[in-house]
Amino acid sequence: MSRHLASQLGPSITVNTLALGPFRSKMMKATLEAFEEQIAGGLPMGRIGAAEDVVGACLWLSGKAGEWVTGTTIPIDGGAQVAPASKL
C-alpha cells in the first residue's frame, strides 16, 4: 500500500510504513502476560519492543533526512523477519 500511495501522492507527499514487531501495548498485554518469554526468546534481539525503539525511525522519516524516502516499509521488529520460523 505504501508503494501505491507514494506513486500517487508524490512528489509533495511521502508515504512510508513502519512494520512493528511485538511491542508493549494494550492490545498485546494479555498475550505478553502469557507468552512474553517465548516471544522474546524467538527474536534475535531477545526482548519485546518498547516505544523508544520506534522514535528514531519516526524522527528520521518526518525530518529533513527522510524527505527522499517514500514508498517503503521499514521493519522495526527485533529481527523477527530473519528469525528461524521454528523459534517464533
VOTOR-729629 format. One record per residue: x, y, z of N, C-alpha, C in turn. Coordinates in steps of 0.02 Angstrom, whole numbers, plus 50000, padded with zeros to 5 digits. Atoms other than C-alpha are relative to their C-alpha. Example, Ala and Ser with C-alpha at 12.3 -4.5 7.8 and 13.67 -1.06 7.14 Angstrom:
% VOTOR-729629
500454994150000506154977550390500455006050000499584994149997506844994750357499615005550037
END
This chain:
% VOTOR-729629
500414994150000500005000050000500435006350000499554994149998501435012050040500255001749931499734998850067502155009849866499485003049955500534997450043500495012849780499845007350018500164993249979500075028249884500565004849984499434995650016501825035249863500015001849926500004998650072501675033649674499445004849981500574995750015500005042849677500065006950031500004993849962500385056449804500645004149993499374996450008502195061149763499945005249946499414999249958503135072049748499885004150064500104995549943502325083349878499864996250065500145003949940501845069349999500404993549997499655006449995502925054850056499574995250040500395005149966502135038550112500464994250018499585005549976503055025750217499634996350055500315004249950502585011750335500524997350048499585003449951503355005350495499664993450016500265006749986503114986550515500274997850067499785001349932503184983850701499924992750020500045006749971503534967550788499635000450065500364999949936502914963250962500245005750045499864994249957502824978951069499524999950059500444999349943502114982751239499455004949982500584995850015500364989551211499404996950033500625002749972498594987551274499794993849961500215005650042498244975951127500414993750015499565005849988499724964551170500044998050073499925001349929499514964851359499864992750019500185006849981498624948051379500484994949969499545004650034499744939451252500685000050034499354999649967501324945751335499984997150071500055002949933500694940851507500064992449997500005007350007500504923051444500634997249966499485002850043501924921251319500625004449990499444995350011503224935151341500674996549992499345003450004504704923551371500084996449934499965003750063504304912851220500075004749940499964995250056504024927851105500685003249998499344996749997505594936951163500554995149982499495005150015506594920751153500054998249927499995001550071506124918750971500285005749957499744994250037506804935850922500765000550007499274999149995508634938850880500215005250051499834994949950508614954250991499844997750071500135003049935507934943651134499565003850048500444996249955506664955951201499405002749961500604997050028504974964051171500165007449987499874993050018504994981151087499685004950048500264994549959504714997451179499905006149954500134993950039504095014351117500655003349977499374996750016505875020851121500334996949938499715003350058506335008250986499735002749934500324997450060505185016950861500165007449989499914992750003505605035150898500495002249947499484997950049507185036150792499754999649929500265000750068506335029650635499485005349985500514994950009504875041450659500315006949990499664993550007506015056450682500365000549933499655000150064507065051450532499535001049942500474999450055505575049350417499655006749998500364993649999504735065350474500455006049994499544994450004506305075950465500315000849931499654998550062507415082950329500364993949972499625005850023508455066950321499574994849965500445004950030506935056750270499595002549942500444997250053506225068050136500104996749932499885003450063506965057449995499774992850002500245006949991506195041350062499254999949992500725000850008504485036250000499844993149971500225006450026503525020349963500344994050031499635005549969504495009650085499674997650065500215002749935504114998450233500634998450039499425000949958505364998750374499824995350057500155004649945505364983650489500345002250064499744998749933505584987650673499724994550043500305006149974505334970250738500464995750042499545003949960506814964750841500324994249963499715005250041507394953950697499524994449983500485005450013505784943850678500034997749927499985001950071505984943950488500574995249984499425004350014507644934850499500044994050048500005005549952507234923150644499754993649966500265006350027507024904750601499274999050022500725001049985505174900150592499914995550061500065004549943505474886650722500065003650067499914996349938505924899950851499415004650015500564995349990504374910750825499364996550019
END
